[in-house]
Amino acid sequence: QVQVVESGGGLVQSGGSLRLSCAASGSDFEVYVMGWYRQAPGEKRELVATITTGGSTVYADSVKGRFTISRDNGKNTVHLQMNSLKPEDTAVYYCSAIFQRIGRYWGQGTQVTVSS
């Protein structure tokens, strides 16, 4: 059974840092793209950052220079280091894992709250 499990998140003051982690497991197929999305109340889910097996990254403009995504391919694990956090970064953060052949799986989400 495929599982995508996030950890990290929490409450932090504006300007602070948090680190999110996510592990994908349960399939013999390769996870070729992993990433983070977020959804604030009343808003659509939006891309934060993604990373491929080869290390290619994509970032939302709003987080460039503040967030860094990294990946451990051997463990199908992805991390999101979030620095200089702003109140507008407050959202539920979801991990995404796209497996070869079987498609995308989502984690359950983890809350990030940035107080002003």
GIWO-V323894 format. One line per field, one symbol per residue. phi: phi as a letter, one per 40 degrees, with the letter a starting at -180 (. if undefined). psi: psi as a letter, one per 30 degrees, with the letter a starting at -180 (. if undefined). A space follows every 10 residues. Layout:
phi: ???
psi: ???
//
This chain:
phi: .cbbbcahgh bacdgcbabb babbagaccc ccbbabbaac dgbccbcbab acdcgcbbbc dcbdgbbbba abccbfbbbb cbbfcbdccc acbbcbbbcd gbgcbbccgb cbbbcc
psi: kkkjkllala kllkfallkk lkkklgkfkk jfkllklljl kgllklkekl klefgklkkk effkfekkkl kjefghkklj jjlhkleffk lkkkkkkjkk efakkllfkk kkkjk.
//
